[in-house]
Every structure is written in C-alpha cells, then in structure tokens.
Amino acid sequence: MVGELTLTKIASLAAVDAVNPCALAVLTLMLIAILTYNPKKKRNILFAGLAFTASVYVLYLFYGLIIIRFFQVIQALTSIRLMLYMILGIFAIFLGILNLKDSIFYKPGGFLTEMPMGLRPRLKGIISGITSPKGAFTVGAFVTLFLLPCTIGPYIIAGGILSMLELLGTVPWLLFYNIIFVLPMLVITAAVYIGFTTVENVSGWKTRNIRYLHFIAGLIMLGLGILMVFGWI
C-alpha cells in the first residue's frame, strides 16, 4: 500500500544514516581528543563515547520531532499526502545517486553526503577542546548541527513517512531509528575501550572504505526510492 508505514522503510533509512562517514569521523576525532589529553585513563574513552552518543541521540530525537511536525503542518494546509510520498521517493533516489556518484568519483565534502569542507576546520577546533566525558556530552549536543548537512537527507524522508501518525505516536519510531543511527558509535566506543582496536585503526578503516560506505548507502537509498515511487512498499 502506498505510504504504508513499515519497519523495513524506517530501518533502511536509519541504516543509511548509521554508515554515514561524517558521523564516524566526528566520533573518532572526539575519542582522539580524549586520549591525547589523558592517555592513561582509558576508562574515559568509554564514558566519553557513551556521553557523546547519548547527546547525539537526544538531539536527533528533538530534530526528528521538528521534521515530523513540519510535514504535519504542510499536510494540514494542503491535501498532498500521496504527492508527498512520491516526492520523498524521488528525493531518496536523488540521495542514492549522489552516494553512488561519491563511491565512483569520490571527492571529500560531497553535497548532502558528507560534511561540507568549510565546516571541518571549525569542528576540529571545537572537538580538540574536549577533555572529559562531561565535555563530550556538551560538545556532542553542539556538533549535531555540523552533522545535519550530511545526515539530514534520510531523516527528512523518515520524518515525512512518520508524519502520517500523531506526533506522540512517532516517538517509538524515532527511538528505534536513532538506536540504529548511533549503533556504530556504541560499537566503536566499546571496541576501543576493550582493546579490540584503536581509534587510529577505526579512522584509517573509515578512510580506506569510504567509497564502499557511500556505495552501500547509495544502493539502499536508490532501491528504497524506486520502491516508494512505484508504490511497491
């Protein structure tokens, strides 16, 4: 049924956000800052990573409610529900093509796929000042604004789909979406803390595989968009 809300749609969109390179890059920068300040207190890695992730999680829930409310207001003014679903599908195809393009002709700071290059020096300066888990939570809340340009695409589509529900009814879906979104942050934090890997290895892996990350995200978005446009999901 066209416009039907399904777990697969929301999980697919969240998965695209979860493998976004800029979110992983921000986490590794934060962990490096913590280690540089006090390399002997490895426990700070765990607490800082959890605090940063919790901050991102809470702020993205708030952003999600704003996006959903925006779509609900539009739908209340005009009868465009089916048209809106079609537009969201086309937008998903567009994002998929952009990610596939980045997987073939990669250039840092891709439009709607990575953090703009102009924001990166300022972000690094902010993150380099983190010295504690408390600071990680505070800065995490602030840097979500820097993450929005490269993570907002799938979230807008999810928000548009969820806008068919009452605002309170969207909360469980947003909780689910953002658990998937921050899952890589939790995994990386735990892996570094227990010594399974290092922050430098994670950062290097992200750099070496950035084209593959864009490719995976592109395939998911393109496939989801096509299914939405043709009314197959």
C-alpha positions in Angstrom: 0.0 0.0 0.0 1.4 3.4 -1.0 2.5 5.4 2.0 2.2 2.5 4.4 4.5 2.7 7.4 6.8 -0.3 7.7 9.7 -1.3 9.9 11.7 -2.0 6.8 11.5 1.5 5.5 12.5 3.2 8.8 15.3 0.6 9.4 16.7 1.1 5.9 16.8 4.8 6.2 18.4 4.6 9.7 21.0 2.1 8.3 22.0 4.7 5.6 22.5 7.3 8.3 24.4 4.8 10.5 27.1 4.2 7.9 27.5 7.9 7.1 31.2 8.7 7.1 30.9 12.1 8.7 29.2 10.8 11.9 32.0 8.2 12.3 34.7 10.8 11.6 33.3 13.1 14.4 33.3 10.3 16.9 36.9 9.3 16.1 38.0 12.9 16.4 36.4 13.1 19.8 38.0 9.9 21.1 41.4 11.0 19.8 41.0 14.3 21.7 40.2 12.4 25.0 43.1 10.0 24.5 45.5 12.9 23.7 44.5 14.8 26.9 44.9 11.8 29.2 46.1 8.7 27.5 46.4 6.7 30.8 42.8 6.9 31.7 41.3 4.5 29.2 38.0 4.5 31.1 37.5 8.0 29.8 37.2 6.5 26.3 34.1 4.5 27.4 32.5 7.3 29.3 33.2 10.0 26.7 32.0 7.8 23.9 28.8 7.0 25.7 28.2 10.6 26.7 28.8 11.8 23.1 26.5 9.1 21.7 23.8 9.9 24.3 24.0 13.6 23.4 23.7 12.9 19.7 20.8 10.5 20.3 18.8 13.0 22.4 19.3 15.9 20.0 18.4 13.8 17.0 15.2 12.8 18.7 14.4 16.5 19.0 15.3 17.2 15.4 13.1 14.3 14.3 10.1 15.7 16.1 10.6 19.1 14.4 10.9 17.5 11.0 7.7 15.4 11.5 5.8 18.4 12.9 6.8 20.4 9.8 5.4 17.8 7.5 2.2 17.5 9.5 1.6 21.3 9.2 2.1 21.1 5.4 -0.3 18.2 5.1 -2.9 20.0 7.3 -2.8 23.0 4.9 -3.0 21.1 1.7 -4.1 17.6 0.7 -0.8 16.3 -0.6 -0.2 13.1 1.3 0.2 10.8 -1.8 2.1 13.5 -3.6 4.4 14.0 -0.6 5.2 10.3 -0.5 6.1 10.4 -4.2 8.3 13.4 -3.6 10.1 11.6 -0.7 10.7 8.6 -3.0 12.2 10.9 -5.7 14.4 12.5 -3.0 15.5 9.1 -1.9 16.5 8.3 -5.5 18.4 11.6 -5.7 20.3 10.8 -2.5 21.1 7.3 -3.7 22.5 8.7 -7.0 24.6 11.2 -5.1 26.1 8.4 -2.9 26.8 6.2 -5.8 28.5 9.1 -7.6 30.7 9.5 -4.5 31.6 5.8 -4.5 32.9 6.2 -8.1 34.1 9.7 -8.3 34.9 10.4 -4.7 35.6 14.0 -3.5 35.5 14.9 0.2 32.6 17.1 1.3 30.0 15.8 -1.2 26.7 17.6 -1.3 24.2 16.0 1.2 26.5 13.0 1.6 29.4 14.4 3.7 30.1 17.3 5.9 31.0 20.5 3.9 34.7 21.1 3.8 34.2 24.7 5.1 32.8 23.4 8.4 35.5 20.9 9.1 38.3 23.1 10.5 35.9 24.8 12.9 34.5 21.4 14.0 38.0 20.1 14.6 38.8 23.1 16.7 35.8 22.6 18.9 36.4 18.9 19.4 40.0 19.3 20.2 39.0 21.1 23.3 37.2 18.1 24.8 39.0 16.9 28.0 36.3 14.9 29.8 33.1 12.8 29.3 31.1 15.8 30.5 32.7 17.9 27.8 32.0 15.2 25.3 28.2 15.4 26.1 28.2 19.1 25.8 30.2 19.3 22.6 28.2 16.3 21.2 25.0 18.4 21.5 26.6 21.3 19.7 28.3 19.3 16.9 25.0 17.7 15.9 24.4 21.0 14.0 27.6 20.2 12.0 26.3 16.7 11.3 22.9 17.7 10.0 24.1 18.7 6.4 25.4 15.2 5.8 22.8 13.2 7.8 19.6 15.1 7.3 18.6 13.5 4.0 17.4 10.1 5.2 16.0 11.7 8.3 13.8 14.0 6.2 12.4 11.0 4.3 11.8 9.1 7.5 10.1 12.2 9.0 7.9 12.5 6.0 6.8 8.9 6.3 6.2 9.2 10.0 4.2 12.4 9.7 1.1 10.3 8.9 1.0 9.4 12.6 0.0 11.5 15.6 3.1 13.3 16.9 3.2 11.3 20.2 2.9 8.1 18.2 6.0 8.9 16.2 8.2 8.8 19.4 8.7 4.9 19.4 9.6 5.0 15.7 12.2 7.8 16.3 13.6 5.9 19.3 14.1 2.9 17.0 15.5 5.0 14.1 18.1 6.7 16.3 19.2 3.4 18.1 20.2 2.2 14.7 21.8 5.5 13.8 24.1 5.6 16.9 24.8 1.8 17.0 28.1 2.2 15.1 29.2 4.8 17.7 28.5 2.4 20.5 30.3 -0.4 18.8 33.4 1.7 18.1 33.5 3.0 21.6 33.2 -0.5 23.1 35.8 -1.9 20.7 38.4 0.8 21.5 37.7 0.5 25.2 38.2 -3.2 25.4 41.3 -3.0 23.2 39.9 -4.8 20.2 41.0 -1.9 18.0 42.4 1.6 18.3 40.9 5.0 17.4 43.6 5.3 14.7 42.7 2.0 13.2 39.0 3.0 13.1 39.8 6.3 11.5 42.0 4.5 8.9 39.4 1.9 8.2 36.8 4.7 7.5 39.2 6.5 5.2 40.1 3.3 3.3 36.5 2.2 2.9 34.7 5.5 2.4 33.8 4.6 -1.2 32.2 1.4 -0.1 30.2 3.2 2.6 28.9 5.5 0.0 28.2 2.6 -2.3 26.2 0.7 0.3 24.2 3.8 1.3 23.6 4.6 -2.4 22.2 1.2 -3.1 19.9 1.2 -0.1 18.6 4.7 -0.9 18.2 4.1 -4.6 16.3 0.8 -4.1 14.1 2.3 -1.4 13.3 5.3 -3.5 12.4 3.3 -6.6 10.1 1.0 -4.5 8.4 4.1 -3.0 7.9 5.9 -6.3 6.3 2.8 -7.9 4.2 2.2 -4.8 5.6 -1.3 -4.2 6.2 -0.5 -0.5 
